[in-house]
């Protein structure tokens, strides 16, 4: 990592300095799961009603895809700690295979285009969300994929963990960085994200300045917009078209965090439980769109999580970006800040609010886009 004064440490030291403190809280099995507090809210509200539709329970169960993270990682993980809190790794993958081919050609496997750690506090009345920039240089641990060992790597981009080793390697990398055991994992790809937003009827956001990005094909004038799936995907992917932004992943993260809260607000306003047809459509779409760990791979588990997290309001969620500084060797990459990063992980591990001092001096919350979308 880099020290808080901006000096880079050896990559090997980065992994050891934080991981050694690893402890973790244990979550009740078979009833937790969420989609970045964003899709967590969406899927939660959807399945809260969907689970009561009798035989459709089996249909929705059949839609779900699960990955056995526990079997893949074994015992080489931070300690479970049962204190009522919960940590969920939520990822958006950028695979260009199948229905996602229109977004470009794969250069290998899918990578994690978006990564958020959702920490739900004891009592489940508030949450902290930590976004990890995809361009963060980390020490990626050894992983296993398809029965073979994928060697670890120093100064590896964070999003390569998902590419070379799938969900289990992404979880292992996060746990190595943070020393915190992830209770659950949730993934959504481009097409699944679009379909979820369209099924919901779009999400309303307000732009204060024009956004024109030829890469994400997003063109919005200042004002209020209801974004369908394609434009919503363009918004959470855009890096280049926001005036005043720095053109980096850091600016894109700020847009993603704003969109998450708008999505949560939209979910609560739709009135799904009084509209069975819409409820069915969204439940069917949501369960097809996500991949979870096997502890969440049932409607029963998702419904249980929804009931537990349904009381978290959007203003009860604190969103930050992992404290980072620009890499002096390659300014297109960022390095975690050691001291500030430790404050973030210690706060989550101890079920405490992330202190403001943790993001002081970080480039992570200075992407230049925070005031352009509401």
C-alpha positions as CSV (number, residue, x, y, z in Angstrom):
1,X,0.0,0.0,0.0
2,X,1.0,3.6,0.2
3,X,1.6,5.3,3.4
4,X,-0.7,8.2,4.3
5,X,2.0,10.6,3.3
6,X,1.8,9.1,-0.2
7,X,4.9,6.9,-0.1
8,X,4.4,3.4,-1.5
9,X,5.2,0.3,0.6
10,X,6.2,-3.0,-0.8
11,X,3.2,-4.8,-2.1
12,X,3.9,-7.8,0.1
13,X,3.9,-5.6,3.2
14,X,0.5,-4.3,2.2
15,X,-1.1,-7.7,2.4
16,X,0.6,-8.6,5.8
17,X,0.0,-5.3,7.5
18,X,-3.8,-5.5,7.4
19,X,-4.5,-9.2,7.1
20,X,-2.9,-10.0,10.4
21,X,-5.7,-8.4,12.3
22,X,-8.3,-10.4,10.5
23,X,-11.4,-11.3,12.5
24,X,-15.0,-11.7,11.3
25,X,-18.5,-11.7,12.4
26,X,-20.6,-14.7,11.7
27,X,-24.0,-14.2,10.0
28,X,-26.9,-16.6,10.5
29,X,-26.8,-19.1,7.6
30,X,-29.3,-19.4,4.8
31,X,-30.9,-16.0,5.2
32,X,-28.6,-13.3,4.0
33,X,-27.9,-11.7,0.7
34,X,-27.9,-8.3,-1.0
35,X,-27.1,-6.4,-4.1
36,X,-24.9,-3.4,-3.1
37,X,-27.4,-1.9,-0.8
38,X,-28.7,-1.0,-4.3
39,X,-29.9,-4.4,-5.5
40,X,-30.1,-5.5,-1.9
41,X,-33.0,-3.2,-1.6
42,X,-34.4,-4.1,-5.0
43,X,-34.2,-7.9,-4.7
44,X,-35.3,-7.7,-1.1
45,X,-38.5,-5.9,-1.7
46,X,-39.2,-8.1,-4.7
47,X,-38.7,-11.4,-3.0
48,X,-40.4,-10.3,0.1
49,X,-43.7,-10.6,-1.8
50,X,-42.4,-13.1,-4.4
51,X,-41.8,-15.8,-1.8
52,X,-45.5,-15.9,-1.0
53,X,-46.6,-16.8,-4.5
54,X,-46.9,-20.5,-3.8
55,X,-45.7,-22.7,-6.7
56,X,-43.7,-19.7,-8.1
57,X,-41.3,-20.2,-5.2
58,X,-40.0,-23.2,-7.1
59,X,-39.7,-21.3,-10.3
60,X,-37.8,-18.5,-8.7
61,X,-35.6,-20.9,-6.9
62,X,-34.7,-22.5,-10.2
63,X,-33.6,-19.2,-11.6
64,X,-30.9,-18.7,-9.0
65,X,-27.3,-19.4,-9.5
66,X,-25.0,-20.1,-6.5
67,X,-21.2,-20.4,-6.0
68,X,-19.9,-22.3,-3.0
69,X,-17.4,-19.8,-1.7
70,X,-16.9,-21.6,1.6
71,X,-15.8,-24.9,-0.1
72,X,-13.6,-23.0,-2.5
73,X,-11.7,-21.0,0.2
74,X,-11.6,-23.6,3.0
75,X,-10.2,-22.6,6.3
76,X,-7.7,-20.0,5.1
77,X,-9.9,-17.1,5.9
78,X,-10.3,-14.4,8.6
79,X,-12.1,-15.6,11.7
80,X,-15.9,-15.6,11.9
81,X,-17.3,-13.4,14.7
82,X,-20.9,-13.6,15.7
83,X,-21.9,-10.1,16.8
84,X,-25.0,-9.6,14.6
85,X,-23.3,-7.5,11.9
86,X,-22.8,-8.7,8.3
87,X,-20.4,-8.0,5.4
88,X,-21.4,-8.6,1.8
89,X,-19.2,-8.3,-1.3
90,X,-21.3,-7.0,-4.2
91,X,-19.8,-7.0,-7.6
92,X,-20.8,-5.9,-11.1
93,X,-19.0,-8.0,-13.7
94,X,-18.0,-6.6,-17.1
95,X,-18.2,-9.9,-19.1
96,X,-18.8,-9.3,-22.8
97,X,-20.0,-12.9,-23.5
98,X,-23.5,-13.9,-24.5
99,X,-26.0,-11.0,-24.2
100,X,-23.2,-8.7,-23.1
101,X,-21.3,-8.9,-26.4
102,X,-22.6,-5.5,-27.6
103,X,-20.4,-3.9,-25.0
104,X,-17.2,-5.0,-26.6
105,X,-15.0,-8.0,-26.9
106,X,-13.6,-9.9,-24.0
107,X,-9.9,-9.7,-23.4
108,X,-9.9,-12.9,-21.4
109,X,-12.4,-13.6,-18.6
110,X,-14.9,-11.2,-17.0
111,X,-13.5,-8.6,-14.6
112,X,-15.2,-6.9,-11.7
113,X,-16.3,-3.5,-13.1
114,X,-17.8,-2.5,-9.8
115,X,-17.0,-3.7,-6.2
116,X,-18.6,-2.7,-3.0
117,X,-18.3,-4.0,0.5
118,X,-21.7,-3.6,2.2
119,X,-21.3,-3.7,6.0
120,X,-24.6,-4.0,7.8
121,X,-24.4,-2.9,11.4
122,X,-25.7,-5.0,14.4
123,X,-29.4,-4.4,14.6
124,X,-29.6,-3.9,10.8
125,X,-30.7,-0.2,11.0
126,X,-27.8,1.3,9.1
127,X,-24.9,0.3,6.8
128,X,-21.6,1.5,5.5
129,X,-20.6,0.9,1.9
130,X,-16.9,0.9,0.8
131,X,-16.3,1.0,-2.9
132,X,-13.0,-0.5,-4.1
133,X,-11.7,1.1,-7.3
134,X,-11.1,-1.5,-10.0
135,X,-7.7,0.1,-10.8
136,X,-6.4,-0.4,-7.3
137,X,-3.0,-2.1,-7.2
138,X,-3.1,-4.9,-4.6
139,X,-1.3,-8.1,-3.6
140,X,-3.5,-10.8,-5.1
141,X,-3.2,-14.0,-3.2
142,X,-2.9,-17.5,-4.7
143,X,-6.3,-18.7,-5.8
144,X,-7.9,-22.0,-7.1
145,X,-9.9,-22.0,-10.3
146,X,-11.2,-25.2,-12.0
147,X,-9.0,-27.4,-9.8
148,X,-5.8,-25.5,-10.7
149,X,-3.8,-23.0,-8.6
150,X,-3.6,-19.5,-10.0
151,X,-0.4,-17.9,-8.6
152,X,-0.7,-14.7,-6.6
153,X,0.7,-11.4,-7.9
154,X,2.1,-8.2,-6.5
155,X,0.9,-4.9,-8.0
156,X,-2.1,-6.6,-9.6
157,X,-5.2,-4.6,-10.5
158,X,-7.9,-5.4,-8.1
159,X,-10.4,-6.4,-10.8
160,X,-8.1,-9.1,-12.2
161,X,-8.9,-11.3,-9.1
162,X,-12.4,-12.0,-10.5
163,X,-10.9,-12.5,-14.0
164,X,-8.4,-15.2,-13.1
165,X,-10.2,-16.9,-10.2
166,X,-13.8,-16.0,-10.3
167,X,-16.0,-15.0,-7.3
168,X,-13.9,-17.1,-4.8
169,X,-10.7,-15.3,-5.8
170,X,-12.4,-11.9,-5.6
171,X,-13.6,-12.7,-2.1
172,X,-10.2,-14.0,-1.0
173,X,-8.6,-10.9,-2.3
174,X,-11.0,-8.6,-0.4
175,X,-10.5,-10.7,2.8
176,X,-6.7,-10.5,2.3
177,X,-6.9,-6.7,2.0
178,X,-9.3,-6.1,4.8
179,X,-8.8,-8.9,7.3
180,X,-12.6,-9.1,7.4
181,X,-14.5,-12.3,6.5
182,X,-17.2,-11.8,3.8
183,X,-20.5,-13.4,4.9
184,X,-21.9,-13.3,1.4
185,X,-21.2,-12.6,-2.3
186,X,-23.5,-11.2,-5.0
187,X,-22.8,-10.6,-8.6
188,X,-24.7,-8.9,-11.4
189,X,-23.6,-8.6,-15.0
190,X,-24.4,-5.8,-17.6
191,X,-27.5,-7.5,-19.0
192,X,-28.9,-8.5,-15.7
193,X,-28.5,-4.9,-14.4
194,X,-30.3,-3.5,-17.4
195,X,-33.2,-5.9,-17.2
196,X,-33.6,-5.2,-13.5
197,X,-33.9,-1.5,-14.1
198,X,-36.3,-1.9,-17.0
199,X,-38.5,-4.3,-14.9
200,X,-38.6,-1.7,-12.1
201,X,-39.8,1.0,-14.6
202,X,-36.6,3.0,-14.5
203,X,-34.9,5.1,-11.9
204,X,-35.2,8.9,-11.5
205,X,-32.1,11.0,-11.2
206,X,-31.3,14.7,-11.7
207,X,-28.3,16.0,-13.5
208,X,-26.9,19.4,-12.8
209,X,-24.7,19.5,-15.9
210,X,-24.7,17.8,-19.3
211,X,-23.2,14.3,-19.6
212,X,-22.0,13.2,-22.9
213,X,-19.9,10.0,-23.1
214,X,-19.3,8.4,-26.5
215,X,-17.9,5.3,-24.8
216,X,-20.9,4.5,-22.6
217,X,-23.3,6.0,-25.2
218,X,-24.8,8.2,-22.5
219,X,-26.1,11.7,-23.4
220,X,-28.1,13.6,-20.8
221,X,-28.9,17.3,-20.5
222,X,-29.3,19.0,-17.2
223,X,-32.5,18.2,-15.5
224,X,-34.6,15.3,-14.2
225,X,-34.5,12.0,-16.1
226,X,-36.1,8.6,-15.6
227,X,-33.3,6.2,-16.8
228,X,-34.2,2.9,-18.4
229,X,-31.8,0.0,-18.2
230,X,-29.5,1.1,-21.0
231,X,-29.0,4.6,-19.8
232,X,-28.7,3.5,-16.2
233,X,-25.9,1.2,-17.2
234,X,-24.3,4.1,-19.2
235,X,-24.4,6.3,-16.1
236,X,-22.8,3.8,-13.7
237,X,-20.1,3.0,-16.4
238,X,-19.3,6.5,-17.6
239,X,-15.9,8.0,-16.8
240,X,-15.2,10.4,-19.6
241,X,-18.4,12.4,-20.3
242,X,-18.9,14.3,-17.0
243,X,-17.7,17.9,-17.0
244,X,-15.2,18.4,-14.2
245,X,-14.6,14.7,-13.7
246,X,-11.1,13.4,-13.8
247,X,-11.9,10.7,-16.3
248,X,-11.0,7.9,-13.9
249,X,-12.7,5.1,-12.1
250,X,-12.8,7.3,-9.0
251,X,-15.3,9.7,-10.7
252,X,-17.4,6.7,-11.9
253,X,-17.6,5.4,-8.4
254,X,-19.1,8.6,-7.2
255,X,-21.8,8.3,-9.8
256,X,-22.4,4.7,-8.8
257,X,-22.9,5.6,-5.2
258,X,-25.4,8.3,-6.1
259,X,-27.3,5.9,-8.3
260,X,-27.5,3.3,-5.6
261,X,-29.4,5.7,-3.3
262,X,-31.7,6.7,-6.2
263,X,-32.4,3.1,-6.9
264,X,-33.3,2.3,-3.3
265,X,-35.7,5.3,-3.2
266,X,-37.3,4.0,-6.4
267,X,-37.8,0.5,-5.0
268,X,-39.6,1.8,-2.0
269,X,-41.9,4.0,-4.1
270,X,-43.1,1.4,-6.6
271,X,-45.7,-0.4,-4.4
272,X,-44.8,-3.9,-5.6
273,X,-46.9,-5.7,-3.0
274,X,-50.1,-4.1,-4.5
275,X,-49.2,-4.9,-8.1
276,X,-48.9,-8.7,-8.5
277,X,-48.0,-8.6,-12.2
278,X,-45.2,-6.2,-11.7
279,X,-44.0,-8.1,-8.7
280,X,-43.8,-11.3,-10.7
281,X,-41.9,-9.6,-13.5
282,X,-39.3,-8.1,-11.2
283,X,-39.0,-11.2,-9.0
284,X,-38.4,-13.4,-12.1
285,X,-35.9,-10.9,-13.6
286,X,-34.1,-10.4,-10.3
287,X,-33.6,-14.1,-9.6
288,X,-32.2,-14.6,-13.1
289,X,-29.9,-11.6,-12.9
290,X,-27.8,-12.5,-9.9
291,X,-25.2,-15.0,-8.9
292,X,-24.8,-15.4,-5.1
293,X,-22.9,-17.6,-2.6
294,X,-24.7,-20.9,-1.9
295,X,-26.0,-19.7,1.5
296,X,-28.1,-17.2,-0.4
297,X,-29.0,-19.4,-3.3
298,X,-32.7,-19.8,-2.4
299,X,-35.8,-17.7,-2.2
300,X,-36.1,-18.5,1.5
301,X,-32.6,-17.1,2.1
302,X,-33.2,-14.0,0.1
303,X,-36.6,-13.3,1.7
304,X,-35.0,-13.6,5.1
305,X,-32.4,-11.1,4.2
306,X,-34.9,-8.8,2.8
307,X,-36.9,-8.8,6.0
308,X,-33.8,-8.1,8.0
309,X,-32.6,-5.2,5.8
310,X,-35.9,-3.7,4.9
311,X,-35.6,-1.1,7.7
312,X,-32.4,0.6,6.4
313,X,-33.3,4.0,4.9
314,X,-31.2,5.5,2.2
315,X,-30.0,8.2,4.6
316,X,-28.8,5.4,6.9
317,X,-26.2,4.4,4.5
318,X,-22.7,5.9,4.6
319,X,-20.8,5.5,1.3
320,X,-17.1,6.0,0.9
321,X,-14.4,5.0,-1.5
322,X,-11.4,3.0,-0.2
323,X,-8.7,5.6,0.7
324,X,-6.2,5.6,-2.2
325,X,-3.5,7.7,-3.8
326,X,-2.3,7.8,-7.4
327,X,0.5,5.4,-8.2
328,X,3.7,7.4,-8.8
329,X,4.8,4.8,-11.4
330,X,1.5,4.7,-13.3
331,X,-0.9,7.6,-12.7
332,X,-3.7,5.5,-14.3
333,X,-3.6,3.2,-11.2
334,X,-4.1,3.9,-7.5
335,X,-2.5,2.5,-4.3
336,X,-4.4,2.0,-1.0
337,X,-3.3,4.4,1.8
338,X,-2.1,2.2,4.6
339,X,-3.0,4.3,7.7
340,X,-6.4,5.4,6.4
341,X,-7.2,2.0,5.0
342,X,-6.6,0.4,8.4
343,X,-9.0,2.9,9.9
344,X,-11.7,1.8,7.5
345,X,-11.2,-1.9,8.0
346,X,-10.9,-1.5,11.8
347,X,-14.2,0.4,11.9
348,X,-16.0,-2.3,10.0
349,X,-14.4,-5.1,12.0
350,X,-15.5,-3.5,15.2
351,X,-19.0,-2.5,13.9
352,X,-18.3,1.2,14.1
353,X,-18.9,4.1,11.8
354,X,-16.0,4.9,9.5
355,X,-14.3,8.0,10.9
356,X,-14.0,11.1,8.7
357,X,-10.2,11.0,9.2
358,X,-10.1,7.7,7.3
359,X,-10.7,9.5,4.0
360,X,-8.7,12.6,4.7
361,X,-6.1,13.1,2.0
362,X,-7.6,10.3,-0.2
363,X,-8.0,10.7,-3.9
364,X,-10.9,8.2,-3.7
365,X,-13.6,10.8,-3.0
366,X,-12.2,13.4,-5.3
367,X,-13.3,12.1,-8.7
368,X,-14.9,15.4,-9.5
369,X,-18.4,14.0,-10.2
370,X,-20.1,14.1,-6.7
371,X,-22.2,17.2,-7.4
372,X,-23.4,16.4,-10.9
373,X,-26.0,13.8,-10.3
374,X,-28.6,13.7,-7.5
